[in-house]
């Protein structure tokens, strides 16, 4: 049966992705839900919740708020929290509840900006899509709202788009920065160990490094707006995975991850027939002929063609008899590389 | 940036229940899903939320029918051995708009039952806010599932939207897990304890006291290993509720199975514990002699007091107690409680009023207030009680006192002081 999960738990949803992008930017983020979605984000999909404080709240919607569409009450509550917590902007993240009642997020943005005096961005996530869709929308909203000014380009400065725990399994940017600093003078990971100022100054970057498909639309926007070129890379593949692929020869290998990570790792595997796959969005500009996996049945069918799978260990439970190399993906199993 | 909001017990009591400040009323502000209180805001994040609780029937499995976001953190339960009992039917936008998922559910239930190498005792269908808004008639869908798959199917409603309603999710799921009980001849020397999804501690005196009253068998859902044992629950002569969230389930059992119920409260003031046992004895027509337990507990409290003096505590709400009743108990025993992180309501306002008389300056915070993001300690505190209190004061000695196995009666009081003693004796 399509969309039936018998072996794995649901993968990270779009609202988690949106929150992940905005987490460290000094905003007041409101998850427009009854409480459960915020609990999923804070208690599971956001490992920084226990390390770095962030003004991430649940709107605490109740049935009558949903039935009557009481957006004014939501805005009142948002204004109240703005008077209690210092913030540079506000953000409203959609969930299944506003999706079902067709909340007008554009109107909510205007009402919020009027009431609080702070810029507001909204992400129309619905909880039915995967995290990369939410990240994509949040990155685009963020750069569109704040990266407006064309500043002089700083030679050797690169911006990284897609550095979230869900993509990388990392809660700090140091590993990515250390790796990219071998090639560039200055590295900034947008939204991880850097604040809103770096988003505002995005045009300073000579180049952007996109480490997940969720960053493509934002990178395209920056290219169009400021002429900033971008390229794909995933500079944080775990060492143990890199060591294990050295032993592979003459095998049919399938690498499963988010598409950029799968492609970067795939290119490092020598002497094998390598295909790349993802349960998440597939974009031809990252890799042609990459495989999209729709559900467990699809995985079972497609995995039959391979001797080796490299991917999050959770997928192994669906049923694969060959060699399996664990390449953790936080958006799948909720494990950071540190857990590993 | 404003400091964390608090109100003193005296101010709160003087204002009365009808004049509580907005910061103590969760519907009037954004909700801070503090790491301290995740389990409150996210049923399922910790402890027994709807999803885990719904699997209390031995041999049952659960099908969560929802958008992916609702089932995401269920992965946490895999570590507790539930991975083979959870299945998910993910909803997409078209499902939500057309409601077509409802026709899929019976087929999915059949597919699951056919593929499992055992026949589940029941399939719990867990639905969420989406179906609450769509007005899904899940009873009807469950009947269809039973026809198709031949397995009892029960709805479990994880409707976070209705948390403050007459039937909040955790009360509704308590009803759901007893729904498969069939009427049978009742046995006069058996009773059930209802309320939690884990049993009371084995050394709780209630077992011995009931035994002296002629009760030969005390059933608890969480101690049932098989569906046959579960089925025995309906032959109890009466139900004892030890958590008010089970009241609705007990009312339903009274109506359907003819089992009356008696409601008890977990208390930490031992004179009240004594009164409660006296009333329980009267209700079941027996004299419960709790003198021995009363004296033992009194002695333990005295010993603790003599050893540590008049300690100052902070008490949270992620604890096996009503934080305000516990604060009142500690205050009456001669200790000081400077801060409480809790939720005030009709149920516990009576404790606030009494506390206001004995300790008017005790500060009351709301864990859910966004201002708790700015919480800083300003009071001298010797020890803390509760998971949330430990989060706010990681450098202080304290106990979480939030076990899944439930303390009750004198045993709860004894365990509290034993744990505190053990913790305070340690250097770090």
HADDOCK unambig.tbl for C-alpha pairs under 7 A between the chains (distance, minus, plus):
assign (segid A and resid 3 and name CA) (segid B and resid 89 and name CA) 5.80 0.50 0.50
assign (segid A and resid 3 and name CA) (segid B and resid 90 and name CA) 5.38 0.50 0.50
assign (segid A and resid 4 and name CA) (segid B and resid 88 and name CA) 5.65 0.50 0.50
assign (segid A and resid 4 and name CA) (segid B and resid 89 and name CA) 4.55 0.50 0.50
assign (segid A and resid 4 and name CA) (segid B and resid 90 and name CA) 6.42 0.50 0.50
assign (segid A and resid 5 and name CA) (segid B and resid 87 and name CA) 5.77 0.50 0.50
assign (segid A and resid 5 and name CA) (segid B and resid 88 and name CA) 4.97 0.50 0.50
assign (segid A and resid 5 and name CA) (segid B and resid 89 and name CA) 6.37 0.50 0.50
assign (segid A and resid 6 and name CA) (segid B and resid 87 and name CA) 5.08 0.50 0.50
assign (segid A and resid 6 and name CA) (segid B and resid 88 and name CA) 6.75 0.50 0.50
assign (segid A and resid 9 and name CA) (segid B and resid 72 and name CA) 6.41 0.50 0.50
assign (segid A and resid 9 and name CA) (segid B and resid 74 and name CA) 6.76 0.50 0.50
assign (segid A and resid 9 and name CA) (segid B and resid 75 and name CA) 5.75 0.50 0.50
assign (segid A and resid 10 and name CA) (segid B and resid 68 and name CA) 5.32 0.50 0.50
assign (segid A and resid 10 and name CA) (segid B and resid 71 and name CA) 6.06 0.50 0.50
assign (segid A and resid 10 and name CA) (segid B and resid 72 and name CA) 5.11 0.50 0.50
assign (segid A and resid 11 and name CA) (segid B and resid 68 and name CA) 6.83 0.50 0.50
assign (segid A and resid 11 and name CA) (segid B and resid 72 and name CA) 6.40 0.50 0.50
assign (segid A and resid 12 and name CA) (segid B and resid 69 and name CA) 6.94 0.50 0.50
assign (segid A and resid 12 and name CA) (segid B and resid 72 and name CA) 6.44 0.50 0.50
assign (segid A and resid 13 and name CA) (segid B and resid 68 and name CA) 6.11 0.50 0.50
assign (segid A and resid 13 and name CA) (segid B and resid 69 and name CA) 5.20 0.50 0.50
assign (segid A and resid 34 and name CA) (segid B and resid 160 and name CA) 5.49 0.50 0.50
assign (segid A and resid 34 and name CA) (segid B and resid 161 and name CA) 5.20 0.50 0.50
assign (segid A and resid 35 and name CA) (segid B and resid 41 and name CA) 5.40 0.50 0.50
assign (segid A and resid 35 and name CA) (segid B and resid 42 and name CA) 6.13 0.50 0.50
assign (segid A and resid 35 and name CA) (segid B and resid 160 and name CA) 6.40 0.50 0.50
assign (segid A and resid 36 and name CA) (segid B and resid 41 and name CA) 6.42 0.50 0.50
assign (segid A and resid 36 and name CA) (segid B and resid 42 and name CA) 4.68 0.50 0.50
assign (segid A and resid 36 and name CA) (segid B and resid 43 and name CA) 6.74 0.50 0.50
assign (segid A and resid 36 and name CA) (segid B and resid 160 and name CA) 6.41 0.50 0.50
assign (segid A and resid 37 and name CA) (segid B and resid 69 and name CA) 6.57 0.50 0.50
assign (segid A and resid 37 and name CA) (segid B and resid 70 and name CA) 6.63 0.50 0.50
assign (segid A and resid 38 and name CA) (segid B and resid 33 and name CA) 6.97 0.50 0.50
assign (segid A and resid 39 and name CA) (segid B and resid 33 and name CA) 6.58 0.50 0.50
assign (segid A and resid 39 and name CA) (segid B and resid 38 and name CA) 6.19 0.50 0.50
assign (segid A and resid 39 and name CA) (segid B and resid 41 and name CA) 5.88 0.50 0.50
assign (segid A and resid 39 and name CA) (segid B and resid 42 and name CA) 4.33 0.50 0.50
assign (segid A and resid 39 and name CA) (segid B and resid 45 and name CA) 6.84 0.50 0.50
assign (segid A and resid 40 and name CA) (segid B and resid 42 and name CA) 6.80 0.50 0.50
assign (segid A and resid 40 and name CA) (segid B and resid 72 and name CA) 6.57 0.50 0.50
assign (segid A and resid 40 and name CA) (segid B and resid 73 and name CA) 5.63 0.50 0.50
assign (segid A and resid 42 and name CA) (segid B and resid 33 and name CA) 6.98 0.50 0.50
assign (segid A and resid 43 and name CA) (segid B and resid 38 and name CA) 6.45 0.50 0.50
assign (segid A and resid 43 and name CA) (segid B and resid 45 and name CA) 6.20 0.50 0.50
assign (segid A and resid 44 and name CA) (segid B and resid 73 and name CA) 5.79 0.50 0.50
assign (segid A and resid 50 and name CA) (segid B and resid 35 and name CA) 6.63 0.50 0.50
assign (segid A and resid 57 and name CA) (segid B and resid 30 and name CA) 6.03 0.50 0.50
assign (segid A and resid 57 and name CA) (segid B and resid 31 and name CA) 5.43 0.50 0.50
assign (segid A and resid 57 and name CA) (segid B and resid 32 and name CA) 5.02 0.50 0.50
assign (segid A and resid 57 and name CA) (segid B and resid 33 and name CA) 6.41 0.50 0.50
assign (segid A and resid 58 and name CA) (segid B and resid 30 and name CA) 5.81 0.50 0.50
assign (segid A and resid 58 and name CA) (segid B and resid 31 and name CA) 4.91 0.50 0.50
assign (segid A and resid 58 and name CA) (segid B and resid 32 and name CA) 6.53 0.50 0.50
assign (segid A and resid 59 and name CA) (segid B and resid 30 and name CA) 5.01 0.50 0.50
assign (segid A and resid 59 and name CA) (segid B and resid 31 and name CA) 6.22 0.50 0.50
assign (segid A and resid 60 and name CA) (segid B and resid 27 and name CA) 6.67 0.50 0.50
assign (segid A and resid 60 and name CA) (segid B and resid 30 and name CA) 6.14 0.50 0.50
assign (segid A and resid 60 and name CA) (segid B and resid 31 and name CA) 5.83 0.50 0.50
assign (segid A and resid 61 and name CA) (segid B and resid 161 and name CA) 6.31 0.50 0.50
assign (segid A and resid 62 and name CA) (segid B and resid 161 and name CA) 4.40 0.50 0.50
assign (segid A and resid 62 and name CA) (segid B and resid 162 and name CA) 6.14 0.50 0.50
assign (segid A and resid 63 and name CA) (segid B and resid 161 and name CA) 4.99 0.50 0.50
assign (segid A and resid 63 and name CA) (segid B and resid 162 and name CA) 6.05 0.50 0.50
assign (segid A and resid 77 and name CA) (segid B and resid 28 and name CA) 6.86 0.50 0.50
assign (segid A and resid 77 and name CA) (segid B and resid 29 and name CA) 5.23 0.50 0.50
assign (segid A and resid 77 and name CA) (segid B and resid 30 and name CA) 6.04 0.50 0.50
assign (segid A and resid 81 and name CA) (segid B and resid 370 and name CA) 6.83 0.50 0.50
assign (segid A and resid 84 and name CA) (segid B and resid 1 and name CA) 5.24 0.50 0.50
assign (segid A and resid 84 and name CA) (segid B and resid 2 and name CA) 5.04 0.50 0.50
assign (segid A and resid 84 and name CA) (segid B and resid 371 and name CA) 6.45 0.50 0.50
assign (segid A and resid 85 and name CA) (segid B and resid 1 and name CA) 4.81 0.50 0.50
assign (segid A and resid 85 and name CA) (segid B and resid 2 and name CA) 6.71 0.50 0.50
assign (segid A and resid 86 and name CA) (segid B and resid 1 and name CA) 5.46 0.50 0.50
assign (segid A and resid 96 and name CA) (segid B and resid 130 and name CA) 6.39 0.50 0.50
assign (segid A and resid 97 and name CA) (segid B and resid 129 and name CA) 6.79 0.50 0.50
assign (segid A and resid 97 and name CA) (segid B and resid 130 and name CA) 6.43 0.50 0.50
assign (segid A and resid 100 and name CA) (segid B and resid 130 and name CA) 6.95 0.50 0.50
assign (segid A and resid 127 and name CA) (segid B and resid 67 and name CA) 5.79 0.50 0.50
assign (segid A and resid 127 and name CA) (segid B and resid 68 and name CA) 6.20 0.50 0.50
assign (segid A and resid 127 and name CA) (segid B and resid 69 and name CA) 5.02 0.50 0.50
assign (segid A and resid 128 and name CA) (segid B and resid 67 and name CA) 4.86 0.50 0.50
assign (segid A and resid 128 and name CA) (segid B and resid 68 and name CA) 5.69 0.50 0.50
assign (segid A and resid 128 and name CA) (segid B and resid 69 and name CA) 6.89 0.50 0.50
assign (segid A and resid 128 and name CA) (segid B and resid 91 and name CA) 6.52 0.50 0.50
assign (segid A and resid 128 and name CA) (segid B and resid 92 and name CA) 5.36 0.50 0.50
assign (segid A and resid 128 and name CA) (segid B and resid 93 and name CA) 6.72 0.50 0.50
